[in-house]
Amino acid sequence: MENNYTVLARKYRSQDFESLIGQDVLVKTLTTAINTGRIAHAYIFTGIRGTGKTSTARILAKALNCLSSDHATSKPCGVCENCRAIAAGQHIDVMEIDAASHTGVDNMREILDAALYRPTNARYKVYIIDEVHMLSTSAFNALLKTLEEPPAHVIFILATTEIRKVPVTILSRCQRFDLARVPVETLKKHFAWVAEQEKIELSDGANDLLARAADGSVRDGLSLLDQAIAQTGGHVDEGAVLDMLKRTDRGTVVNFMKIVLSGDVNAALNKLDEIYNNGADLTMLLNDMMEWTHWATRMYPSLRLQDATSSPYTADQRETIKKINENISLNTLSRIWQVMVAAVSELQMSTNQKQCFDMLIVRLMHIADMPSIPELLKQNTNNTQKEEIKKETPKSDYLEIKTSEELVNALQNARELLLYSYYTNNLEIVNFEPQKIKYFDRKGDKDFSQKLTIWLKDKTNQNWTIERIDEAPHQQTISEQTKSEIESDPMVADAMNLFEGAEIVNISK
Ligand SMILES: [Zn+2]
């Protein structure tokens, strides 16, 4: 970058109250107070970074000291000696102190001792203390003493991003102003204006992305614009900004959510790989997916919020979301949201974000697939009703076993675990009819057939013929059959692919 390049945030820093971006309430209150001569001895400005706290502090310092008027004015001229020196941060009577590097009590005492002397060139001595919450307790106490009995010519302007860390005793001595997060539309208007001044092409789509990424901060947004200009040589379009932010465009996110909620694990994980390989930041992607969930919920028909048009999506994308909403319950959307919220910190702590994200997708698909709690409760009541009907029909005390599968279930239900595991793991069943079983026994335990015959007689009140053949028919055992059935299930197959080298070691029914 050229040496004489001034970053946009500094170049377009607001110089007067009218040009402060998105702080209308503050401007109105503060200018009225100045115009009516009600000047406080201490102000505190709070708000997220980049909303104009120090800019406002400097404008206020100019307003108090501008030479164009013989008293404080809400319209500082910007050209007199005082205005220019303050704007440049070089006025001898306007001290800007960064509390982060002056946390100690000695620093604060030194500063406060100097406050006793009258200003040299200005009407007021102004102390702007930035990030004031960083001061130590003893430094705060020293400051409090001065605030309790401030010299008539001294004005304190405190700024902080963390108002809760400022002692109440200090707050009670200050006039407080909350700087609002600057709305997206206001930021867009400002960035468009800056682009015009800089003779830069800034597409509306790119501007929208920048304004949303700025998250209410003028300075952050302008820094991003700086970066985008440097990377594109002045033709800032949506693609360039997406690249820069490592963002995936909304169309892709909408499409991705559609795939995730369709239940096709393979397609979803493939799409995720594609997005990831295109350089997307996964934290941002999760952010975008949360944005999707938030808007899908707001657009849910039964809520009748009718604010779909204020969503960041195009008409086509909104149509897609509407269609997805037809197949998903509000409850599911809210559970998807909960899982995503939990994933935010998981993702931050994870040493392998991609793995973490794969798992998140599988989890989301499960939620989309699962019946909601009210549905589950309903099913449960149905089951209970069925059971009650069953109980009414008279039932013999003996079991009826007609197939090998029924035998397996019966053994399991009766907790005959030895018989059950021997039967399912070692036998190749050649033939099974009521009261007649023919099998090959891989292990060859001669007692087994006798034990099974006794058990069957006992449970079915029938005599069973159990025949063991000597030649192996080379069939699968029941365990082997179950395992291959499960492995061929597409959902399980996907999970197996996901966990490389995974194998099914146990199947619980
Ligand atoms: Zn002036």
Boltz pocket constraint, residues with backbone or C-beta under 6 A from the ligand:
constraints:
  - pocket:
      binder: B
      contacts: [[A, 62], [A, 65], [A, 66], [A, 67], [A, 68], [A, 76], [A, 77], [A, 78], [A, 79], [A, 80], [A, 81], [A, 82], [A, 83], [A, 84]]
      max_distance: 6.0
